[in-house]
Amino acid sequence: MTSHQHAMHRTLGLWEIVLFGIAYMAPMIVYGTFGVLADASSGAVPSSYVIALAAILLTAFSYGRMAFLFPTSGSAYTYTAKSFNRHVGFMVGWAILLDYFFLPMVIWVIGVAYMSTALPDVPIWVWVLAFILITTVINVIGVAFAHKVNTALMLAQMLIVAAFVALCARYVYVLSGPSGLVSIEPFFKPGLPFGSVMAGAAIAAYSFLGFDAVSTLTEETVEPKRVMPKAIMLVALLGGVIFVIAAYFTQLAHPGATFDNVDSASFEIAKAIGGDIFVTIFVVGLIVAQFASGIAAQASVGRLLFAMGRDGVLPKSIFGKLNSRFKTPAFNIVLSGVVGLAALKLDVATSTSFINFGAFIAFICVNLSVIAQFFSGNPEARRGGALLSVVVPGLGAAFDAWLLYSLDNTAITLGLIWLAVGIVYLAYLTGFFRRQPPEMEFQDEYEVVIGAE
């Protein structure tokens, strides 16, 4: 481990952070989840993205406010611990762990759905094991492949997204002429239940996961109080614009929500608009994006579990050890791979909704933290008055709570079970809440990650 005295170097500017955030979000995810979104929203995917974007922008504003007040890298965990107490902070950290712990599994579920569509003769379990084994071996060895190719991969994804939009536009133009390119139907159709749009928005929020991750770079940012709030808002806004535009043209090219397989619907659309050559390029691009994201996500959860073990939040003898040869948290990485075997039984809709449960809990608590800071008497928290410090975060919390309620019943049940386990574990750690829970040291977590690579 590195020394506790070393601080991170502040080298990152606004656009470097924005690029990181958009790359983390993976622009091609709009196609990875399009089918399940179309199915949930009754064919109004763009509307679902607009609603999700509104909720995310309100929450992004609150993240920016808290990053200004507490320019440290703990994100939602730190914000709620500082605004309420460490018990609440622990539970928010536990909810965030739900995202981190199961995110690799969701990435593998989406990748496997497209591989099995492209090569249907190969059993699904072969693809699941292949994804898990390859990413696990790479992460145990410690090759930070995803980090090295992040920007290049994002640019490649943007090119494929642009090509997909252009081919959708050409396809609609040939069928319907210029007037077909401008339509309200992808957003609204007579008789469309608003509950369906909200159900779609609850899933669409998965695409935005990553806008909040940039707040973990606060201690490496030049002038973080000025830069970080702008960066968080820009990542959310730019990501939302990409998703809405891509979803609009895709929904124009394929109205409705009927597909041979909702988990790999974009494969079907890509073939219709671009033929076999484009569908090959599209599937390869999507699989590479999912593969690289899987490596990065599995590496992140391995390090997060290690930090929690090292700081006593989880059993140190199990989670707080590095492999003697590779200096990586090998047990944690392998555990993440074992959990990923659930991909054999879960579909895209359930798995994305499941981890969104943890995200929405964190989002609600960050919004409430802004309100708590306003009433704490902190003069910096009162900048902008009650409108920016009470009304806006209050709307953000309400929006996020609505999206949480709109998740499917299986996801809510699993999420509540996860929170119940967290409460029981917190009671064990604190002697039935008589003591403060251990506090995570996020700065050292980052240093261990760098040192391990």
Rosetta blueprint (number, residue, H / E / L):
1 M L
2 T L
3 S L
4 H L
5 Q L
6 H L
7 A L
8 M L
9 H L
10 R L
11 T L
12 L E
13 G L
14 L H
15 W H
16 E H
17 I H
18 V H
19 L H
20 F H
21 G H
22 I H
23 A H
24 Y H
25 M H
26 A L
27 P L
28 M L
29 I H
30 V H
31 Y H
32 G H
33 T L
34 F H
35 G H
36 V H
37 L H
38 A H
39 D H
40 A H
41 S H
42 S L
43 G L
44 A L
45 V H
46 P H
47 S H
48 S H
49 Y H
50 V H
51 I H
52 A H
53 L H
54 A H
55 A H
56 I H
57 L H
58 L H
59 T H
60 A H
61 F H
62 S H
63 Y H
64 G H
65 R H
66 M H
67 A H
68 F H
69 L H
70 F L
71 P L
72 T L
73 S L
74 G L
75 S H
76 A H
77 Y H
78 T H
79 Y H
80 T H
81 A H
82 K H
83 S H
84 F L
85 N L
86 R H
87 H H
88 V H
89 G H
90 F H
91 M H
92 V H
93 G H
94 W H
95 A H
96 I H
97 L H
98 L H
99 D H
100 Y H
101 F H
102 F H
103 L H
104 P H
105 M H
106 V H
107 I H
108 W H
109 V H
110 I H
111 G H
112 V H
113 A H
114 Y H
115 M H
116 S H
117 T H
118 A H
119 L L
120 P L
121 D L
122 V L
123 P L
124 I H
125 W H
126 V H
127 W H
128 V H
129 L H
130 A H
131 F H
132 I H
133 L H
134 I H
135 T H
136 T H
137 V H
138 I H
139 N H
140 V H
141 I H
142 G L
143 V L
144 A L
145 F H
146 A H
147 H H
148 K H
149 V L
150 N H
151 T H
152 A H
153 L H
154 M H
155 L H
156 A H
157 Q H
158 M H
159 L H
160 I H
161 V H
162 A H
163 A H
164 F H
165 V H
166 A H
167 L H
168 C H
169 A H
170 R H
171 Y H
172 V H
173 Y H
174 V H
175 L H
176 S H
177 G L
178 P H
179 S H
180 G H
181 L H
182 V L
183 S L
184 I L
185 E L
186 P L
187 F L
188 F L
189 K L
190 P L
191 G L
192 L L
193 P L
194 F H
195 G H
196 S H
197 V H
198 M H
199 A H
200 G H
201 A H
202 A H
203 I H
204 A H
205 A H
206 Y H
207 S H
208 F H
209 L L
210 G L
211 F L
212 D L
213 A H
214 V H
215 S H
216 T H
217 L H
218 T H
219 E H
220 E H
221 T E
222 V L
223 E L
224 P H
225 K H
226 R H
227 V H
228 M H
229 P H
230 K H
231 A H
232 I H
233 M H
234 L H
235 V H
236 A H
237 L H
238 L H
239 G H
240 G H
241 V H
242 I H
243 F H
244 V H
245 I H
246 A H
247 A H
248 Y H
249 F H
250 T H
251 Q H
252 L H
253 A H
254 H L
255 P L
256 G L
257 A L
258 T L
259 F L
260 D L
261 N L
262 V H
263 D H
264 S H
265 A H
266 S H
267 F H
268 E H
269 I H
270 A H
271 K H
272 A H
273 I H
274 G H
275 G H
276 D H
277 I H
278 F H
279 V H
280 T H
281 I H
282 F H
283 V H
284 V H
285 G H
286 L H
287 I H
288 V H
289 A H
290 Q H
291 F H
292 A H
293 S H
294 G H
295 I H
296 A H
297 A H
298 Q H
299 A H
300 S H
301 V H
302 G H
303 R H
304 L H
305 L H
306 F H
307 A H
308 M H
309 G H
310 R H
311 D L
312 G L
313 V L
314 L L
315 P L
316 K H
317 S H
318 I H
319 F H
320 G L
321 K L
322 L L
323 N L
324 S L
325 R L
326 F L
327 K L
328 T L
329 P L
330 A H
331 F H
332 N H
333 I H
334 V H
335 L H
336 S H
337 G H
338 V H
339 V H
340 G H
341 L H
342 A H
343 A H
344 L H
345 K L
346 L L
347 D L
348 V H
349 A H
350 T H
351 S H
352 T H
353 S H
354 F H
355 I H
356 N H
357 F H
358 G H
359 A H
360 F H
361 I H
362 A H
363 F H
364 I H
365 C H
366 V H
367 N H
368 L H
369 S H
370 V H
371 I H
372 A H
373 Q H
374 F H
375 F H
376 S L
377 G L
378 N L
379 P H
380 E H
381 A H
382 R H
383 R L
384 G L
385 G H
386 A H
387 L H
388 L H
389 S H
390 V H
391 V H
392 V H
393 P H
394 G H
395 L H
396 G H
397 A H
398 A H
399 F H
400 D H
401 A H
402 W H
403 L H
404 L H
405 Y H
406 S L
407 L L
408 D L
409 N H
410 T H
411 A H
412 I H
413 T H
414 L H
415 G H
416 L H
417 I H
418 W H
419 L H
420 A H
421 V H
422 G H
423 I H
424 V H
425 Y H
426 L H
427 A H
428 Y H
429 L H
430 T L
431 G L
432 F L
433 F L
434 R L
435 R L
436 Q L
437 P L
438 P L
439 E L
440 M L
441 E L
442 F H
443 Q H
444 D H
445 E H
446 Y H
447 E H
448 V H
449 V H
450 I H
451 G H
452 A H
453 E L
